[in-house]
Every structure is written in C-alpha cells, then in structure tokens.
Amino acid sequence: MPTTDIVKLTQKGLGADADGRLFLRALPGETVEFDQDDGPLVAPRVVTPSTDRVAAVCRHFKTCGGCLMQHASEQSVADWKTEIVRLGLASQGIETNILPILTSPPQTRRRAKFAARRTKKGAMIGFHMRGSDGLVAVPDCQLVTPSLRSMIQMLEEFTVEFGSRKGELALTVTDSLGGLDVMVENGKELVDAMRVTLAAAAGRYDFARLTWNDETIVTRRAPAHQFGKAQVAPPPGAFLQATKEGELALTSAVQNALGDASIVVDLFAGAGTFTIPMAETAQVHAVEGVADMLETLDAGWRMATGLKRVTTEARDLFRRPLLPDEFHKKDGVVIDPPRAGAEAQTHEIANSAVPLVASVSCNPVTFARDARILVDAGFALDWVQPVDQFRWSNHTEIAARFSR
C-alpha cells in the first residue's frame, strides 16, 4: 500500500503532499498510507502522526461535516489561520503587524443551520456528512451554545409535526435574548389553517419568533441581541456575527482603529453591530443595502440611552458606492463587506480625504486586494487583527486599521 508525507495544509484545511495530492484530515509532518483509487480527496490512514494531532472533542467529528479541524491542536490551527492572512497580504506585496489571533471558545456558536428530516421512527436533526447529502444527528455538538444544543430534541418534535419524509427542512436557529429564533426553509406551502397551527406550535415550543418560507408566522418576544448599549432584533435570517465573543473582538478592534474619531460612516452596517457601540463616542451614519436591517438598527438606537446621533441610509453600495465628497468632514470609515469585498467602494474611499479606515472582512483574499487599493492611495496598514469565531473551520475574520 503506498505511503506519502504531508508537507502543508491548504487554505481549505486539506493536507497536501509534495505531488499536490489532497488528503482529508491529514496534518503537515505526517506520513499516511492510502488506497490509490480513493480519488482526488483521499481519506488516509496515519502511519506517523504529527505532534499537532489531538483527539477530537466531539464524538460526532468522524462522520459530521460541520467541523473540519478538530484533529489539530489549537495552536497549530491558530498558526495556520494567521499564515493564511499573511500570505493573502504578501500576494499583494503588503507587510504589516499581525496581532495574535483571537479564537472563540467551544460551545459559543449562537446560530446554526440544521438539516431536519422525518424518519419512520420520528425525526433527525443534524448536519450533512462532508461531500454527501447523508445526515448525521448531533445531540452532543460541541460547536453551538448549550441553549441551542438543548433545543435539538424540541426541534425533532417540531419536524415530526411539520416536516415531510419526501424532503428536508432547513432550520436556521438563533440563540437570542428573547429565546429561540427559528427560520424554516423548504417547508410546505402555507395556507391559512397551517399558519394558525404553526402559531400555536410556536407557543408550545416557546419560540421567540417563527418564520416559515420567508413569512414571519409569529413574534412572541423580540429575538434581540445586545449591541453596545442597545438591544436590536434583526430581521429573520439577517447577518449576525457567529459568536458573541467574536463580535466583541471585532467591535473592540474597530473602536481601537478609529480612536477619537467623532463623525463616522459605517458601510455595510447591517443591523448595527459596529454602529451602536461606536455611537457611544461618535456620530454615525449607517449605510446598508437591506432596509429592514436599518429599521431594526434605528429602533434599537432610539430605545437606548447615552448614544450620540445615528442616521441611516438604504443604499446598494455595489451599484452606488459613496463618492469622495460624501466623506467630507468625516473622521473615519468602517467597512464590513460580504466575502466578495468592496472593490468599487474602496476606490472611492481611497480618493476621499478621510484619514482613518477600520476594515472588517471574512475573506483574506478580497481583504488583501482592497487593502492594496488603500495602500496605493497613501494609507498605511497599521495592523491586522485575525479573529477565529468559526472555530474548527477554515474561515478567518479580519479587522484592520488604515491611516493616512
């Protein structure tokens, strides 16, 4: 049986040998043996383990596709993710101070998208196997909050009542201050009688809010989250930082980046993750493409005390980025775009006179591309703060400070 040595981890967390063959759950420094006909992603048998190999903390790890890196030590994962950030910047010819990565603890993911399927004996709630539509039950998931994990049995009962054996429900569940916020996709087409039945079920299961196929059935309590001094209840399925610890790490980095800025623009503001905390010391103009998120941001700001003025603007920043003169008299900018980055908007910031930019990104590649635009315009990239709130995955968040 052939063997090979693993020389590196790819950005997707796959072990690679010198010939470029990819191996699931293999680590650099390991010797593995494999069947030659296993295909391009080979599941190896470890002959010589790495000193970074550890026992997985979750009993579902071998079959579940929800986590990628539980077989690697925390320090090795931190080094790997930091290196991904460094390599992304190096590809654009940029060097800077990369701060130690901040990693969210286990059992802190406050939102999860479960697959739910009725079975002959009841229902199964879990995640798909890697590269398969097979479903794995995860009653002891070590990724999500204890509150979410304790709700799995209740979600099974809900699936028995409203699911179908012909298809699979997608249940996005969020652990909010008001309780469980449940959004169901791929459900049956709604009729009036079903709306009544679903509303009653939400009461029995004590959901804070229940949304079915984009229609909110009932809101029994505000599914709010604490952003600084305000409580904000984002719309169903709206973007939310994966963990509270990750959110606080990014928020702190943004505040440190902007320092004493007193008039700030928050681009891709969402429901106010950064807007509300910044409003404790600065006037903030929040710009976001989804009007519903701005409405919840505004409502949370108005109900809070001790905050400076916040204004909002619904605007598609990909089609209509803010222009340089719209940054006139602004002390700082926060920009937190989707994974695609914000190339057009970054060019407009580069052409403005704004002195400080706090950049947040979930994609080291597009972050580096947009960073190059700012650096070419005379900004210095003072530091980068990696944040690992998607623990045991290949995802890394970034916060950074640019100054003229």
LUMMI-774877 format. One record per residue (C-alpha): x, y, z; residue in three letters; residue number from 1. Coordinates in nm, 4 decimals. Example, Ala and Ser with C-alpha at 12.3 -4.5 7.8 and 13.67 -1.06 7.14 Angstrom:
residues 2
x,y,z,code,pos
1.2300,-0.4500,0.7800,ALA,1
1.3670,-0.1060,0.7140,SER,2
This chain:
residues 404
x,y,z,code,pos
0.0000,0.0000,0.0000,MET,1
0.1520,0.3390,-0.0986,PRO,2
0.2571,0.5987,0.1580,THR,3
0.3350,0.9681,0.1328,THR,4
0.4431,1.2580,0.3528,ASP,5
0.2161,1.5565,0.4163,ILE,6
0.4053,1.8817,0.3648,VAL,7
0.1412,2.1530,0.4120,LYS,8
-0.2194,2.2455,0.4802,LEU,9
-0.4171,2.4106,0.2026,THR,10
-0.6402,2.7101,0.2725,GLN,11
-0.9323,2.4661,0.2824,LYS,12
-0.7685,2.2631,0.5586,GLY,13
-0.6660,1.9651,0.3450,LEU,14
-0.3279,1.8022,0.3899,GLY,15
-0.1187,1.8108,0.0719,ALA,16
0.1879,1.6066,-0.0230,ASP,17
0.4747,1.7168,-0.2479,ALA,18
0.2854,1.5906,-0.5554,ASP,19
-0.0195,1.8038,-0.4727,GLY,20
-0.2440,1.5137,-0.3713,ARG,21
-0.5042,1.6196,-0.1151,LEU,22
-0.5876,1.4241,0.1982,PHE,23
-0.8791,1.4778,0.4351,LEU,24
-0.7825,1.5362,0.7991,ARG,25
-0.4098,1.4923,0.7439,ALA,26
-0.1565,1.7275,0.9016,LEU,27
0.1877,1.8530,0.7962,PRO,28
0.4659,1.6243,0.9170,GLY,29
0.2516,1.3118,0.8973,GLU,30
0.3180,1.0024,0.6919,THR,31
-0.0029,0.8484,0.5608,VAL,32
-0.0937,0.5406,0.3614,GLU,33
-0.3827,0.5356,0.1177,PHE,34
-0.5675,0.3381,-0.1465,ASP,35
-0.4668,0.4531,-0.4925,GLN,36
-0.8236,0.4530,-0.6235,ASP,37
-0.9721,0.6719,-0.3494,ASP,38
-0.9994,0.9744,-0.5796,GLY,39
-0.8725,1.3331,-0.5556,PRO,40
-0.9632,1.3772,-0.1847,LEU,41
-0.8074,1.0759,-0.0232,VAL,42
-0.9046,0.9610,0.3249,ALA,43
-0.5706,0.8400,0.4612,PRO,44
-0.4586,0.6105,0.7405,ARG,45
-0.1987,0.7854,0.9514,VAL,46
0.1240,0.5885,0.9823,VAL,47
0.3273,0.8547,1.1629,THR,48
0.1117,1.1147,1.3422,PRO,49
0.2061,1.4784,1.3810,SER,50
0.2783,1.6182,1.7263,THR,51
-0.0062,1.8622,1.6475,ASP,52
-0.2621,1.5815,1.6162,ARG,53
-0.5095,1.5715,1.9047,VAL,54
-0.8214,1.3759,1.9949,ALA,55
-1.1402,1.5390,1.8702,ALA,56
-1.3532,1.6932,2.1454,VAL,57
-1.6803,1.5971,1.9751,CYS,58
-1.7923,1.2361,1.9352,ARG,59
-1.9617,1.3264,1.6056,HIS,60
-1.6429,1.4541,1.4392,PHE,61
-1.5596,1.1440,1.2331,LYS,62
-1.8923,1.1434,1.0492,THR,63
-2.0222,1.5011,1.0742,CYS,64
-1.9277,1.7559,0.8088,GLY,65
-1.9884,2.0527,1.0382,GLY,66
-1.6293,2.0780,1.1679,CYS,67
-1.3039,2.0461,0.9777,LEU,68
-1.0098,2.0829,1.2158,MET,69
-1.0848,1.9128,1.5479,GLN,70
-0.7958,1.6728,1.4861,HIS,71
-0.5406,1.9585,1.5053,ALA,72
-0.4124,2.1367,1.8156,SER,73
-0.5482,2.4825,1.8883,GLU,74
-0.2053,2.6430,1.8460,GLN,75
-0.1447,2.4761,1.5091,SER,76
-0.4848,2.5957,1.3829,VAL,77
-0.4111,2.9478,1.5088,ALA,78
-0.0731,2.9465,1.3302,ASP,79
-0.2314,2.8117,1.0105,TRP,80
-0.5056,3.0743,1.0023,LYS,81
-0.2606,3.3533,1.0796,THR,82
-0.0417,3.2322,0.7946,GLU,83
-0.3393,3.2433,0.5566,ILE,84
-0.3830,3.6113,0.6444,VAL,85
-0.0113,3.6799,0.5999,ARG,86
0.0031,3.5011,0.2636,LEU,87
-0.3016,3.6907,0.1398,GLY,88
-0.1316,4.0212,0.2148,LEU,89
0.2016,3.9008,0.0759,ALA,90
0.0305,3.8192,-0.2544,SER,91
-0.0395,4.1934,-0.2801,GLN,92
0.3102,4.2912,-0.1656,GLY,93
0.1921,4.4103,0.1766,ILE,94
0.3611,4.3522,0.5113,GLU,95
0.2195,4.4655,0.8443,THR,96
0.1911,4.3828,1.2129,ASN,97
-0.0379,4.0809,1.2503,ILE,98
-0.1692,4.0629,1.6063,LEU,99
-0.2232,3.7304,1.7876,PRO,100
-0.5419,3.5628,1.6680,ILE,101
-0.8459,3.5715,1.8981,LEU,102
-1.0361,3.2415,1.8998,THR,103
-1.3919,3.1893,2.0242,SER,104
-1.4268,2.9098,2.2833,PRO,105
-1.6166,2.5864,2.2148,PRO,106
-1.9953,2.5897,2.2599,GLN,107
-2.0326,2.9572,2.1663,THR,108
-2.1834,2.9469,1.8149,ARG,109
-2.5167,3.1201,1.8646,ARG,110
-2.6634,3.0441,1.5237,ARG,111
-2.6702,2.7162,1.3345,ALA,112
-2.8414,2.5914,1.0206,LYS,113
-2.9591,2.2382,1.0880,PHE,114
-3.0933,1.9935,0.8341,ALA,115
-3.4145,1.8258,0.9530,ALA,116
-3.5736,1.5125,0.8138,ARG,117
-3.8674,1.2981,0.9215,ARG,118
-3.7924,0.9299,0.9658,THR,119
-4.0001,0.6173,1.0253,LYS,120
-3.9375,0.6451,1.3978,LYS,121
-3.9523,1.0223,1.4367,GLY,122
-3.7088,1.2825,1.3051,ALA,123
-3.3384,1.3507,1.2685,MET,124
-3.1757,1.6916,1.3250,ILE,125
-2.8131,1.7476,1.2370,GLY,126
-2.5548,1.8346,0.9755,PHE,127
-2.4631,1.6719,0.6470,HIS,128
-2.1647,1.4449,0.6080,MET,129
-1.8758,1.6030,0.4237,ARG,130
-1.9405,1.5878,0.0500,GLY,131
-2.2649,1.3965,0.0976,SER,132
-2.6363,1.4507,0.1458,ASP,133
-2.6300,1.1943,0.4271,GLY,134
-2.7462,1.3375,0.7570,LEU,135
-2.5691,1.2972,1.0924,VAL,136
-2.7538,1.3551,1.4191,ALA,137
-2.5507,1.5816,1.6532,VAL,138
-2.7108,1.5728,2.0001,PRO,139
-2.3716,1.6410,2.1636,ASP,140
-2.2461,1.9089,1.9205,CYS,141
-1.9565,2.0975,2.0818,GLN,142
-1.9819,2.3935,1.8472,LEU,143
-2.3176,2.5514,1.9346,VAL,144
-2.4243,2.7125,2.2614,THR,145
-2.5703,2.4843,2.5298,PRO,146
-2.9061,2.6578,2.4750,SER,147
-2.9107,2.5610,2.1075,LEU,148
-2.7958,2.2080,2.1811,ARG,149
-3.0708,2.1636,2.4417,SER,150
-3.3293,2.2597,2.1798,MET,151
-3.2444,1.9766,1.9389,ILE,152
-3.4973,1.7332,2.0875,GLN,153
-3.7660,2.0002,2.0672,MET,154
-3.6754,2.0679,1.7028,LEU,155
-3.7132,1.6968,1.6347,GLU,156
-4.0669,1.7102,1.7715,GLU,157
-4.1346,2.0171,1.5563,PHE,158
-4.0041,1.8320,1.2488,THR,159
-4.2266,1.5304,1.3162,VAL,160
-4.5229,1.7669,1.3290,GLU,161
-4.4440,1.9822,1.0258,PHE,162
-4.1772,1.8086,0.8180,GLY,163
-4.2131,1.5706,0.5262,SER,164
-4.0480,1.2375,0.4576,ARG,165
-4.0188,1.3417,0.0935,LYS,166
-3.7901,1.6354,0.1598,GLY,167
-3.5626,1.8046,0.4087,GLU,168
-3.6285,2.1165,0.6122,LEU,169
-3.3534,2.3707,0.6704,ALA,170
-3.3838,2.5090,1.0232,LEU,171
-3.1805,2.8215,1.0981,THR,172
-3.1954,2.8632,1.4749,VAL,173
-3.0525,3.1590,1.6638,THR,174
-2.9953,3.1857,2.0376,ASP,175
-3.1308,3.5343,2.1153,SER,176
-3.2009,3.7267,2.4359,LEU,177
-3.5708,3.6573,2.3813,GLY,178
-3.5230,3.2853,2.3247,GLY,179
-3.5013,3.0654,2.0190,LEU,180
-3.5448,3.2428,1.6841,ASP,181
-3.6408,2.9801,1.4243,VAL,182
-3.6424,3.0262,1.0462,MET,183
-3.7691,2.7356,0.8339,VAL,184
-3.6821,2.6965,0.4664,GLU,185
-3.8014,2.4341,0.2161,ASN,186
-4.1258,2.3934,0.4076,GLY,187
-4.4721,2.3178,0.2720,LYS,188
-4.6620,2.5975,0.1011,GLU,189
-4.8522,2.7969,0.3605,LEU,190
-5.2308,2.8078,0.3826,VAL,191
-5.4338,2.9891,0.6467,ASP,192
-5.5033,2.6783,0.8538,ALA,193
-5.1335,2.5959,0.8651,MET,194
-5.0499,2.9495,0.9792,ARG,195
-5.2792,2.9032,1.2760,VAL,196
-5.1279,2.5622,1.3563,THR,197
-4.7722,2.6953,1.3305,LEU,198
-4.8503,2.9919,1.5555,ALA,199
-4.9907,2.7559,1.8174,ALA,200
-4.6842,2.5331,1.7902,ALA,201
-4.4538,2.8315,1.8400,ALA,202
-4.6323,2.8895,2.1695,GLY,203
-4.5993,2.5265,2.2782,ARG,204
-4.2297,2.5160,2.1927,TYR,205
-4.1743,2.8657,2.3398,ASP,206
-4.0116,3.0074,2.0271,PHE,207
-3.9391,3.3799,2.0413,ALA,208
-4.0097,3.4081,1.6684,ARG,209
-4.1070,3.1621,1.3964,LEU,210
-4.0519,3.2321,1.0264,THR,211
-4.1677,2.9878,0.7581,TRP,212
-4.0508,3.0247,0.3961,ASN,213
-3.9719,3.3961,0.4470,ASP,214
-4.3052,3.4700,0.6158,GLU,215
-4.2952,3.5567,0.9846,THR,216
-4.5697,3.3482,1.1455,ILE,217
-4.5487,3.4948,1.4942,VAL,218
-4.3189,3.7054,1.7110,THR,219
-4.3904,3.6221,2.0736,ARG,220
-4.0878,3.8041,2.2141,ARG,221
-3.8315,4.0256,2.0454,ALA,222
-3.5405,3.7997,1.9326,PRO,223
-3.2962,4.0716,2.0334,ALA,224
-2.9179,4.0867,2.0633,HIS,225
-2.7131,4.3287,2.2708,GLN,226
-2.5105,4.5652,2.0538,PHE,227
-2.3319,4.8002,2.2910,GLY,228
-2.5951,4.9907,2.4890,LYS,229
-2.8854,4.8912,2.2647,ALA,230
-3.0895,4.5780,2.2102,GLN,231
-3.1540,4.5133,1.8413,VAL,232
-3.3816,4.2457,1.6928,ALA,233
-3.2516,4.1790,1.3374,PRO,234
-3.4931,4.0539,1.0692,PRO,235
-3.5213,3.6764,1.0203,PRO,236
-3.2002,3.5345,0.8755,GLY,237
-3.0192,3.8700,0.8832,ALA,238
-2.6423,3.8671,0.9158,PHE,239
-2.5162,3.8170,1.2695,LEU,240
-2.1620,3.7562,1.3903,GLN,241
-2.1296,3.3851,1.4649,ALA,242
-2.0330,3.4189,1.8313,THR,243
-2.0731,3.6907,2.0904,LYS,244
-1.7019,3.6589,2.1710,GLU,245
-1.6107,3.7093,1.8055,GLY,246
-1.8427,4.0074,1.7802,GLU,247
-1.6839,4.1731,2.0843,LEU,248
-1.3335,4.1087,1.9489,ALA,249
-1.4177,4.2706,1.6150,LEU,250
-1.6022,4.5593,1.7801,THR,251
-1.3083,4.6304,2.0086,SER,252
-1.0703,4.6257,1.7109,ALA,253
-1.2915,4.8694,1.5190,VAL,254
-1.3096,5.1074,1.8147,GLN,255
-0.9322,5.0894,1.8620,ASN,256
-0.8802,5.1568,1.4920,ALA,257
-1.0941,5.4710,1.4893,LEU,258
-0.9725,5.6079,1.8211,GLY,259
-1.1086,5.9582,1.8830,ASP,260
-1.2993,5.9895,1.5533,ALA,261
-1.6163,6.1876,1.6220,SER,262
-1.8023,6.1647,1.2891,ILE,263
-1.8025,5.8176,1.1323,VAL,264
-1.9567,5.6404,0.8325,VAL,265
-2.0407,5.2713,0.8778,ASP,266
-2.0611,5.0956,0.5399,LEU,267
-2.2428,4.7618,0.5059,PHE,268
-2.3717,4.8414,0.8540,ALA,269
-2.6197,4.5543,0.8778,GLY,270
-2.8316,4.5780,1.1913,ALA,271
-2.5747,4.7862,1.3773,GLY,272
-2.3060,4.5514,1.5096,THR,273
-2.0495,4.8328,1.4917,PHE,274
-2.2800,5.1339,1.4545,THR,275
-2.4313,5.1145,1.8028,ILE,276
-2.1055,5.0700,2.0003,PRO,277
-1.9407,5.3494,1.8002,MET,278
-2.2356,5.5791,1.8775,ALA,279
-2.1211,5.5902,2.2392,GLU,280
-1.8430,5.8292,2.1327,THR,281
-1.9190,5.9382,1.7748,ALA,282
-2.1981,6.0459,1.5435,GLN,283
-2.2534,5.7642,1.2978,VAL,284
-2.4091,5.7473,0.9531,HIS,285
-2.5002,5.3832,0.8827,ALA,286
-2.5330,5.2707,0.5199,VAL,287
-2.6762,4.9299,0.4283,GLU,288
-2.8472,4.7768,0.1267,GLY,289
-3.1238,4.5997,0.3211,VAL,290
-3.3771,4.8498,0.4534,ALA,291
-3.5252,4.6070,0.7089,ASP,292
-3.1928,4.5813,0.8890,MET,293
-3.1644,4.9588,0.9102,LEU,294
-3.5150,4.9797,1.0547,GLU,295
-3.4212,4.7456,1.3385,THR,296
-3.0944,4.9346,1.3917,LEU,297
-3.2821,5.2650,1.4146,ASP,298
-3.5392,5.1189,1.6530,ALA,299
-3.2673,4.9847,1.8821,GLY,300
-3.0826,5.3175,1.8813,TRP,301
-3.3979,5.5143,1.9659,ARG,302
-3.4775,5.2894,2.2625,MET,303
-3.1251,5.3135,2.4067,ALA,304
-2.9799,5.5904,2.6219,THR,305
-2.6375,5.7529,2.6258,GLY,306
-2.5783,5.7348,2.2500,LEU,307
-2.4881,6.0076,2.0037,LYS,308
-2.6823,6.0719,1.6843,ARG,309
-2.7221,5.7847,1.4376,VAL,310
-2.8585,5.8346,1.0864,THR,311
-2.9324,5.5609,0.8341,THR,312
-2.9348,5.5294,0.4552,GLU,313
-3.0589,5.2341,0.2497,ALA,314
-2.8243,5.2091,-0.0482,ARG,315
-2.6734,4.9398,-0.2678,ASP,316
-2.3042,5.0059,-0.2155,LEU,317
-2.2047,4.7772,-0.5021,PHE,318
-2.4087,4.9715,-0.7576,ARG,319
-2.3901,5.3134,-0.5891,ARG,320
-2.0834,5.3394,-0.3652,PRO,321
-2.0451,5.6526,-0.1582,LEU,322
-1.8436,5.9093,-0.3546,LEU,323
-1.5427,6.1021,-0.2217,PRO,324
-1.7357,6.4225,-0.1485,ASP,325
-1.9808,6.2239,0.0670,GLU,326
-1.6948,6.1573,0.3096,PHE,327
-1.6399,6.5330,0.3567,HIS,328
-1.5751,6.6198,0.7245,LYS,329
-1.5868,6.2523,0.8251,LYS,330
-1.3170,6.1443,1.0712,ASP,331
-1.3354,5.7752,0.9965,GLY,332
-1.4947,5.4942,0.7999,VAL,333
-1.5917,5.1407,0.8962,VAL,334
-1.6356,4.8971,0.6089,ILE,335
-1.7520,4.5367,0.6565,ASP,336
-1.8473,4.3955,0.3152,PRO,337
-1.9521,4.0408,0.2189,PRO,338
-1.6948,3.7830,0.1094,ARG,339
-1.6650,3.9420,-0.2353,ALA,340
-1.5142,4.2515,-0.0759,GLY,341
-1.5945,4.6059,-0.1886,ALA,342
-1.3533,4.6989,-0.4651,GLU,343
-1.5578,4.9859,-0.6120,ALA,344
-1.6355,5.1376,-0.2722,GLN,345
-1.2724,5.1072,-0.1632,THR,346
-1.1604,5.3061,-0.4685,HIS,347
-1.3961,5.5890,-0.3652,GLU,348
-1.2630,5.5841,-0.0088,ILE,349
-0.9089,5.5929,-0.1468,ALA,350
-0.9979,5.9052,-0.3485,ASN,351
-1.1511,6.0803,-0.0467,SER,352
-0.9807,6.2778,0.2294,ALA,353
-1.0956,6.0542,0.5142,VAL,354
-0.7984,5.9900,0.7469,PRO,355
-0.8907,5.6588,0.9133,LEU,356
-1.0441,5.3331,0.7915,VAL,357
-1.1438,5.0381,1.0080,ALA,358
-1.1810,4.7421,0.7737,SER,359
-1.3537,4.4159,0.8675,VAL,360
-1.3514,4.1144,0.6368,SER,361
-1.4380,3.7455,0.6281,CYS,362
-1.2150,3.6766,0.3261,ASN,363
-0.8358,3.7259,0.3469,PRO,364
-0.8046,3.7267,-0.0335,VAL,365
-1.0502,4.0078,-0.1092,THR,366
-0.9344,4.1936,0.2021,PHE,367
-0.5787,4.1960,0.0666,ALA,368
-0.6983,4.3085,-0.2783,ARG,369
-0.8889,4.6030,-0.1298,ASP,370
-0.6022,4.6794,0.1106,ALA,371
-0.3739,4.7230,-0.1905,ARG,372
-0.6082,4.9954,-0.3214,ILE,373
-0.5831,5.1918,0.0045,LEU,374
-0.2074,5.1449,0.0369,VAL,375
-0.1556,5.2674,-0.3206,ASP,376
-0.3570,5.5786,-0.2312,ALA,377
-0.1256,5.6660,0.0582,GLY,378
-0.2775,5.4781,0.3510,PHE,379
-0.0612,5.2752,0.5879,ALA,380
-0.1914,4.9389,0.7031,LEU,381
-0.1029,4.9803,1.0716,ASP,382
-0.2121,4.6388,1.1982,TRP,383
-0.4337,4.3404,1.1307,VAL,384
-0.6304,4.1526,1.3972,GLN,385
-0.7315,3.7966,1.2954,PRO,386
-1.0419,3.6654,1.4712,VAL,387
-1.1382,3.2972,1.4660,ASP,388
-1.5056,3.2815,1.5546,GLN,389
-1.5693,2.9927,1.3144,PHE,390
-1.3809,2.7524,1.5345,ARG,391
-1.2631,2.4246,1.3754,TRP,392
-1.3398,2.5597,1.0259,SER,393
-1.1179,2.7090,0.7553,ASN,394
-1.2756,3.0550,0.7924,HIS,395
-1.0994,3.3556,0.9436,THR,396
-1.2275,3.7054,1.0171,GLU,397
-1.0046,4.0118,0.9936,ILE,398
-1.0170,4.3601,1.1441,ALA,399
-0.7578,4.6180,1.0409,ALA,400
-0.6592,4.9828,1.0793,ARG,401
-0.5605,5.2020,0.7838,PHE,402
-0.4376,5.5579,0.8395,SER,403
-0.3163,5.8341,0.6119,ARG,404
